[in-house]
Amino acid sequence: MGFEIERRFLVQGDAWRAGVTATTRLRQGYLAREDGVSVRVRVSGTKARLTIKGPGGLVRPEFEYDIPAAEAEAMLTLLCTGRSLAKTRHEVPLDGLVWEVDVFEGPLAGLVIAEVELPDAAHALRIPAWAGREITTDARYANAALASATAPPRG
């Protein structure tokens, strides 16, 4: 059993772009979302994964499985209508961790979120100036919620 230990922030400005070392376009959709549990399919280039996440804020159970890209594409098309999103993910290394800055597309255009996975919940984290308000526990900004949104959350 795996756990995801992650903090998430709204991004301010473009200063993060100077540190980008890799960029990937992602498409993901949600097959199910109930009681804090979500089942997601994600396609990144020719790779695909099925991910099951449990409830939680900073720390939550997470299970991931590689799946054939063609099957993931079919799931996105046939099973995720109205529950999908697209974003470009930029990796920004900082202090031995990799920050992932997601620039959303479509109805979520203009929304930019940074997330960083931590080795443990007590890990000291230097928050860069471009990382604004923390949204780790704000359910409106969970990707599963954003996938059904028609516009970025406000406030």
Buried (B, 14 or more C-beta within 10 A) or exposed (E): EEBBBBBBBBBBEEEBEEBEEEEEEBBBBBBEBEEEBBBBBBBBEEEBBBBBBBEBEEBBBBBBEEBEBEEBBEBBEEBBEEBBBBBBBBBBEBEEBEBBBBBBBEEBEEBBBBBBBBEEEEEEEEBBEBBBEEBBEBEEBBBBBBBEBEEBBEE
